[in-house]
Amino acid sequence: MDKTTTSLADDLQDLQLDRPTEGLKSTEELEKLTVDEQLSDIERAVYLLSSGQEVQRISVIHNLPDLLRDTESHDECMRRVVPKVREVLYVAQTEMQLAASSAFLQILQKNLVPIQNYTQTFLQTILNSVDARDPDVASAWLDTLLDVIDLLPKDIIKKEILNIAIAKGQLSQAVHSRLSCCKILGKIATKFEPFVIKKEILPVVQSLCQDVDYEVRGCMCRQLDCVARGLGLEPTKSAILPELVELTNDEEGFVRTAGLETVVSILSLLDEDTCNNTIIPLVCKFCQQAMQNEDSTLPVVAKQLGRLAHGLQAHLTDEQKQWFVDYYRKLCKVGLSSERAKNTKEADSEQTKVTDMPQSEEDDSCLECRKNAAFNFPAMFVFVGPKHFKIDLLGIFSSLCKDPNSQVRKTVASGFHEVTKLLGSQVHILQPDLINLLKDDSIDVLRGILTNIVDILDSFLGSSSSNHTLSEAKMNSLGEVIPAILASDEVVSSCNNWRLQEELMTSLASLTRCCTNEVLYTKVIPVLFNKLKTARALPVRHACARSSLIIIRTLKKLEQREELVNRLVTEFCQGRSCHQRSLFIDICKFVIELYSKTFFKKYFYEVVLELHKDPVPNIRLRLCSLLPPLKRLIKLPTDRNLLQQLDLCVRKLLVAEKDKDVQNAIKLAVEELDKIHVQMESLSRRMLFEQDLVDQKKEDEEKLLIELEEKDQKREEEAAEKKKGEKRNSVTSAAAKKGDNGSKIPGPRKGTKNLAVSGTTSPNTSTSKDLTSFKFIYPPYLQPEDLQNRQGKNSIAKSKSTNSLSQIPRRENIGKPDSPKPIRSKIPAAKVKPLSNNDSGSGSKTGSGTSKGAAARSGALQAPGSAGTSSRGSMTGLASSPNNSGRRGSFGNVSNTETSSVKSSKGSNGAVPSTKEKINRKKSK
């Protein structure tokens, strides 16, 4: 085999054969390639154009702009390659013709050839190819010519193109030639002065508007806009408008449609008189005929009605405006039978879903009409205005949102965000329609509404979104929207459109501005965490992770934030699936991006380094890409321990790693780690870079959350204490009022400063103040509630021994005119030393000393139930005062006679006798 190949090569060299002109076999092809590699680019291009295959020729034509860009080969390419290309194009197939049309346009766009050379070579080829027999080829070259006209100067267009275009517009030419003439005249009409257009172009235009072929009339009608702008207002009114009015009344629907589109295009050119006298009557008549006939022009009317209403708004009266609104309402209900409309109305009242109408039961033109009407709803909203929206358009908007066909609902959903922006403060009236669209079963409808759900929520939030605060009323108003958004995930997850799932998961991050902390924690976060585990597409999981981290960062309670972070660590970093552990590395990257360095080092740094022990090589491989960012987070000397752990992790991977890919990855990571300089805290405080400022801002926001939580807790505690105090006061007041009816101890009289023991009171008297108003000094172990209980028990005991109790009158305060009158008390007084007149104001010294001595001997406070001083004094309602020493059973301002009676009532040990002892003494006497 080798000998044969060698002999053939030798024979070719001996015979000095020319290059082959046909496809050769294996040995000869090998020889040809050997020769071909020795050629220059220009020689190779000429050779392939002459003898190459079709694919090779197309490749040469595609690379023709690159050959001309090279300055060294530019002249040779124009001399040898370009003529060969023009020669090949006469017999070329469709694909090569399309490649040449694109290459010729690029040459002019990139200015690779001077204009004169381009006109002599490439432009002539373009003009000749416009009349090709193949319609696809002719259309491609015509499009190239129209694009070239925009780049050519006016004199060349007039010299090379205008005469050819006029010649193509003659009636003797074929239909496709006249169609080409219409497009060329429309393109060059804006290049010349009005007098040139009026002299050279306008006669041909008027002739083509009256052409016998309806396609030519329609094509020329669409170019009247350009011709009118080239002529100006006055020539347009005299020459173009009559032709346009006649074309809108043409017998062919295609021509009438073109006429209406042209009317819409020239509205900005016409003056007020022309609009009032010609255009408005013409449009109204056209719309009425389209509605009566329900032909092919009706969808076009529905498509152009928004532009018509907006363009004519300044010239319309109130009646005419109302006519346009009513006509639009009719367009939105075209094709809906009375029974179907009734079912839709019932569905509106019952707030249920509307099922799709089968496509076979509905006319395509009617469906297209309603679809175009739904597309023009924002334009009609601008036409009506926000003030009249609720009256004129709200009902029809709701009906479009519940249209039987999903394509109509999809169109409304795609423009829903535009309507919410225009509505402003009244946007809440669209909330039921938004909920219905979010609960739709069609994926197309959900795609339309969920793509712009962030803008819709911003419109619902209004001005509060700029301040990142939201009132509780607005949060409650969106309470039904949030569950609807979360419920749409069930329908979206059932389809294979992972991009829509990604958009939905990304949009959930915007709920932080319109949801309470509890809603985010209990409803939104579970959906995201479930999607993190169940989603199949990796971009969807990434969107879930990012949204989850954004929401966690905004939660107010530190306990909830730490719980969710721990869940991320336990369920993903320590998860059983390698896909979950791999996702945790992506989560760490998001945390580095969204959170501060301090946060990451506290919760994720040491945990993610543990993945170097992972048994799956891919996890260790992905960890290597995270090592350099981990080193950038470190600041010495605070993070010295973390730096040591990072170095230990790298050493273990270098020493113990056996997988080749991981070995290469860790080597690259080590090279990058060596280039990273660890920050020092002392230097970073002096020199703060932009990234340090951003990190400091993140850290401040995280600290602010903790501070706000502490303030909220303190506020809640104060509110709880206040509420508890109010409850205690209410209970005390109720108990005091209840005790006044049966207690023998009334409250102090009005106007008295000293506290006195009152005498016997009637059951009907009651005090106006509760016990908390008394300035008692309670012992630390005795509270007002205890006092009430004790008073209730004493009143029962006193009622049994009323006859045996000694009544001791109280002496009036000396030197105090406002002192209360003497009141007898039925409580037995303790035995005290008689007081003289001179020391009546301080007669409690002995009692005070006795009580102090007793307290000293006892060594501790006596229990409330004992005969101690504090307990007895507290039960009788006495407090320490200048006239009261606080001794057990002693009173201030008592006379000698009273003292003697008190002394006789005491026992031998000085204690107050019990009720039983007093009864026995009385019997013995």
Residue pairs with C-beta under 8 A, 6 or more apart in sequence:
4 27
5 27
5 30
8 27
8 28
8 31
9 31
12 31
19 32
19 35
19 47
19 51
20 28
20 32
20 51
21 50
21 51
22 51
23 29
23 53
24 31
24 32
36 44
36 47
39 47
40 73
41 67
41 70
41 73
42 67
42 73
42 76
42 77
42 80
42 81
45 60
45 63
45 67
45 77
45 81
45 84
46 80
46 81
46 84
48 56
48 57
48 59
48 60
49 57
49 60
49 81
49 84
49 85
49 88
50 84
52 60
54 93
54 95
54 96
57 88
57 92
57 96
58 95
58 96
58 99
60 81
60 85
61 85
61 96
61 99
61 100
61 103
62 99
62 103
64 77
64 81
64 82
64 85
64 103
64 107
65 103
65 106
65 107
65 110
65 112
67 73
67 74
67 77
67 81
68 74
68 77
68 78
68 107
68 112
68 113
69 110
69 112
70 77
74 112
78 113
78 117
78 121
82 121
82 122
85 100
86 121
86 125
88 96
89 96
89 97
89 100
89 125
89 129
92 100
94 134
94 136
94 137
97 129
97 132
97 134
97 137
97 140
97 141
98 136
98 137
98 140
100 125
101 126
101 129
101 140
101 141
101 143
101 144
102 144
104 122
104 125
104 126
104 144
104 148
105 144
105 147
105 148
107 113
107 118
107 122
108 118
108 122
108 148
108 151
108 152
109 151
113 121
113 122
115 152
115 153
115 156
119 152
119 156
119 160
123 148
123 152
123 156
123 160
126 141
126 144
126 145
126 148
127 145
127 160
127 161
127 164
129 137
129 138
129 141
130 138
130 141
130 142
130 145
130 180
131 138
131 176
131 177
131 180
132 138
132 141
135 176
138 176
138 180
142 180
142 183
145 161
145 184
146 183
146 184
146 187
149 157
149 161
149 184
149 187
149 188
149 191
150 187
152 161
154 191
154 192
157 188
157 191
158 192
158 196
161 184
161 188
162 188
162 200
162 201
165 180
165 181
165 184
165 185
165 188
166 181
166 200
166 201
166 204
167 173
168 177
168 178
168 180
168 181
168 184
169 177
169 178
169 181
169 182
169 185
169 204
169 207
169 208
170 178
171 178
171 207
171 211
171 212
173 181
175 213
175 215
175 216
178 208
178 211
178 213
178 216
179 215
179 216
179 219
181 204
181 208
182 208
182 216
182 219
182 220
182 223
183 219
183 223
185 201
185 204
185 205
185 208
185 220
185 223
185 227
186 222
186 223
186 225
186 226
186 227
187 226
188 201
189 197
189 201
189 223
189 226
189 227
189 229
189 230
190 226
190 229
190 230
192 200
192 201
192 230
194 230
194 231
194 232
194 235
197 227
197 230
197 231
198 231
198 235
198 239
201 227
202 227
202 231
202 235
202 239
205 220
205 223
205 224
205 227
206 239
206 243
208 216
208 217
208 219
208 220
209 217
209 220
209 221
209 224
209 243
209 246
209 247
210 217
211 217
211 220
214 250
214 252
214 254
214 255
215 254
217 247
217 250
217 252
217 255
217 258
218 252
218 254
218 255
218 257
218 258
219 258
221 244
221 247
221 255
221 258
221 259
221 262
222 258
222 261
222 262
224 240
224 243
224 244
224 262
224 266
225 262
225 265
225 266
227 240
228 236
228 240
228 266
228 269
229 266
229 269
231 239
231 240
233 269
233 270
233 271
236 266
236 269
236 270
237 270
237 274
240 266
241 274
241 278
244 259
244 262
244 263
244 266
245 278
245 282
247 255
247 256
247 258
247 259
247 262
248 256
248 259
248 260
248 263
248 282
248 286
249 256
249 259
250 256
250 259
253 295
253 296
253 297
254 296
256 286
256 297
257 296
257 297
257 300
260 283
260 286
260 297
260 300
260 301
260 304
261 300
261 304
263 279
263 282
263 283
263 308
264 304
264 307
264 308
264 311
267 275
267 279
267 307
267 308
267 311
267 312
268 311
270 279
272 314
272 315
275 312
275 315
276 315
279 312
280 312
280 315
280 316
280 320
283 308
283 312
284 320
284 323
286 297
286 301
287 301
287 305
287 327
289 297
290 297
290 298
290 300
290 301
291 298
291 301
291 327
291 330
291 331
294 334
294 365
294 366
295 365
296 365
298 331
298 334
298 365
298 369
299 365
299 368
299 369
299 372
301 331
302 331
302 334
302 368
302 369
302 370
302 372
302 373
302 376
303 372
303 375
303 376
305 324
305 327
305 328
305 331
305 373
305 376
305 379
305 380
306 375
306 376
306 378
306 379
306 380
306 383
307 379
308 324
309 324
309 328
309 379
309 380
309 383
310 379
310 382
310 383
313 321
313 383
316 324
321 383
324 383
325 380
325 383
325 384
325 392
325 393
328 373
328 376
328 380
328 396
329 396
331 369
331 370
331 372
331 373
332 370
332 373
332 374
332 396
332 399
332 400
333 341
333 370
333 399
334 366
334 369
334 370
334 373
335 362
335 363
335 365
335 366
335 367
335 369
335 370
336 344
336 370
336 404
340 357
340 404
343 354
344 354
344 399
344 402
344 403
344 404
347 353
347 354
347 402
348 398
348 399
348 402
351 432
351 436
353 436
353 439
353 440
353 441
354 402
354 403
354 404
355 404
356 404
356 405
356 406
356 442
357 404
357 405
362 404
362 405
367 405
367 407
367 408
370 400
370 403
370 405
370 408
371 405
371 407
371 408
371 411
373 400
374 400
374 403
374 408
374 411
374 412
374 415
375 411
375 415
377 393
377 397
377 400
377 412
377 415
377 419
378 415
378 418
378 419
378 422
380 393
381 389
381 393
381 419
381 422
381 423
382 422
384 392
384 393
386 422
386 423
386 424
386 426
389 423
389 426
390 426
390 429
394 429
397 412
397 419
397 430
397 433
398 432
398 433
400 408
400 409
400 412
401 409
401 412
401 413
401 433
401 436
401 437
402 409
402 436
403 409
403 412
406 440
406 442
406 444
406 445
407 444
409 437
409 440
409 442
409 445
410 442
410 444
410 445
410 447
410 448
411 448
412 437
412 448
413 437
413 440
413 445
413 446
413 448
413 449
414 448
414 449
414 451
414 452
416 430
416 433
416 434
416 437
416 448
416 449
416 452
416 456
417 452
417 455
417 456
417 459
419 430
420 427
420 430
420 455
420 456
420 459
420 460
421 455
421 459
423 429
423 430
423 459
424 462
425 462
427 459
427 460
427 462
428 460
428 477
431 460
431 477
431 478
431 480
431 481
434 449
434 456
434 481
434 484
435 480
435 481
435 484
437 445
437 446
437 449
438 446
438 449
438 481
438 484
438 485
438 487
438 488
439 484
439 487
439 488
440 446
440 449
440 491
441 491
443 491
443 492
443 495
443 497
443 500
446 488
446 491
446 492
446 500
447 497
447 500
449 456
450 485
450 488
450 492
450 500
450 503
450 504
450 507
451 503
453 485
453 504
453 507
453 510
454 507
454 510
457 478
457 481
457 510
457 511
457 513
457 514
458 465
458 510
460 474
460 477
460 478
460 481
460 514
461 470
461 474
461 513
461 514
462 474
464 470
464 471
464 474
464 513
465 513
468 513
470 513
470 514
474 514
475 514
475 515
475 516
478 514
478 515
482 511
482 514
482 515
482 519
482 523
482 524
483 523
485 504
485 507
485 508
485 511
486 523
486 524
486 527
488 504
489 501
489 504
489 527
489 531
492 500
492 501
492 504
493 501
493 531
498 536
498 537
498 539
498 540
499 539
501 531
501 535
501 537
501 540
501 543
502 537
502 539
502 540
502 543
505 528
505 531
505 535
505 540
505 543
505 544
505 547
506 543
506 546
506 547
508 524
508 527
508 528
508 547
508 551
509 546
509 547
509 550
509 551
511 520
511 524
511 551
512 520
512 550
512 551
512 554
515 523
515 524
517 555
517 556
517 557
517 560
520 551
520 554
520 555
521 555
521 557
521 560
524 551
525 548
525 551
525 552
525 564
528 544
528 547
528 548
528 551
529 544
529 548
529 567
529 571
531 540
531 541
531 544
532 541
532 544
532 545
532 548
532 572
532 583
533 571
533 580
535 541
535 544
541 583
541 586
542 586
542 590
545 583
545 586
545 587
545 590
546 590
546 594
548 564
548 568
549 587
549 590
549 591
549 594
549 595
550 594
552 561
552 564
552 565
553 561
553 594
553 595
553 702
555 561
555 564
555 705
556 705
556 708
556 709
556 712
557 709
558 705
558 706
558 709
562 603
565 603
568 584
568 587
569 584
569 603
569 604
569 607
571 580
572 580
572 581
572 583
572 584
572 587
573 581
573 584
573 607
573 608
573 610
573 611
575 581
575 584
578 614
578 616
578 618
578 619
581 611
581 614
581 616
581 619
582 618
582 619
582 622
584 608
584 611
585 608
585 611
585 619
585 622
585 623
585 626
588 600
588 604
588 608
588 626
589 626
589 629
591 599
591 600
591 604
592 600
592 629
592 633
594 698
595 698
595 702
596 695
596 696
596 698
596 699
596 702
597 633
597 635
597 695
597 699
598 699
598 702
599 698
599 699
599 702
600 633
601 633
601 639
601 642
605 630
605 633
605 642
605 645
606 642
606 645
608 623
608 626
608 630
609 630
609 645
609 646
609 649
611 619
611 620
611 623
612 620
612 623
612 649
612 652
612 653
614 620
614 623
617 659
617 661
617 662
620 653
620 657
620 659
620 662
621 659
621 661
621 662
621 665
624 653
624 662
624 665
624 666
624 668
624 669
625 665
625 669
627 646
627 649
627 650
627 669
627 673
628 669
628 672
628 673
628 676
630 646
631 643
631 646
631 673
631 676
631 678
632 676
633 639
634 642
634 643
634 646
634 678
634 679
635 678
635 679
635 680
635 681
635 684
636 643
636 678
636 679
636 680
636 681
637 680
637 681
638 681
643 678
650 666
650 669
650 670
650 673
653 662
653 666
654 666
654 667
654 670
657 663
657 666
684 692
688 696
728 785
729 770
729 772
731 785
732 770
732 771
732 772
732 784
732 785
732 788
733 770
733 772
735 771
735 785
735 788
736 767
736 770
736 771
736 772
736 788
737 766
737 770
739 788
739 791
739 792
739 795
740 746
740 747
740 765
740 766
740 767
741 763
741 766
742 763
742 792
742 795
743 791
743 792
743 795
744 760
744 761
744 795
744 798
744 826
745 757
745 758
745 791
745 795
745 876
745 877
746 758
746 761
746 765
746 767
747 758
747 767
747 768
747 769
747 771
747 774
748 755
748 756
748 758
748 774
749 820
751 818
752 818
752 819
752 820
753 818
754 813
754 816
754 819
754 820
754 881
754 883
754 892
755 774
755 775
755 877
755 878
755 879
755 881
756 810
756 820
756 823
757 810
757 823
757 825
757 827
757 876
757 877
757 878
757 891
758 823
758 825
759 807
759 810
759 823
759 824
759 825
759 826
760 824
760 826
771 784
771 787
771 788
772 784
774 877
774 879
775 879
776 787
776 874
776 877
776 879
777 879
777 880
778 784
778 787
778 874
779 861
779 870
779 874
781 861
781 864
782 864
782 870
782 871
782 874
786 864
787 874
787 875
790 864
790 874
790 875
791 875
794 875
797 915
798 805
798 826
798 827
800 915
801 915
801 918
801 919
802 826
804 915
804 918
804 919
804 922
805 826
805 827
805 828
805 918
806 828
806 829
806 901
806 902
806 905
807 824
807 825
807 826
808 824
808 825
808 828
808 829
808 891
808 894
808 898
808 901
808 902
809 822
809 823
809 824
809 898
810 822
810 823
810 824
810 825
810 891
810 893
810 894
811 822
811 893
811 894
811 895
811 898
812 819
812 820
812 821
812 822
812 893
813 819
813 883
813 893
814 840
814 841
814 893
827 876
828 889
828 902
828 905
828 912
828 913
828 918
829 889
829 890
829 891
829 894
829 898
829 901
829 902
829 905
829 912
830 847
830 872
830 887
830 888
830 889
830 890
830 902
830 906
830 910
830 911
830 912
831 889
831 902
831 903
831 904
831 905
831 906
831 910
832 843
832 844
832 846
832 847
832 887
832 889
832 890
832 894
832 899
832 902
832 903
833 843
833 846
833 847
833 899
834 896
834 899
834 900
834 903
835 843
835 894
835 896
835 899
836 843
839 845
840 893
841 882
841 883
841 893
842 882
843 885
843 892
843 894
844 883
844 884
844 885
844 886
844 887
844 890
844 892
845 885
846 887
847 885
847 887
847 888
847 890
848 885
848 886
848 887
850 887
850 910
851 869
851 885
851 886
851 887
851 888
854 868
854 869
854 888
855 861
855 869
858 868
861 868
861 870
862 868
862 869
862 870
862 871
863 871
864 870
864 871
864 874
865 871
867 888
867 911
867 912
868 888
869 886
869 887
869 888
872 888
872 889
872 912
873 879
873 886
873 888
878 884
878 886
878 891
880 886
881 892
882 892
883 892
883 893
884 890
884 891
884 892
885 892
888 912
889 902
889 912
894 902
905 912
905 913
905 918
906 912
906 913
907 913
907 917
913 921
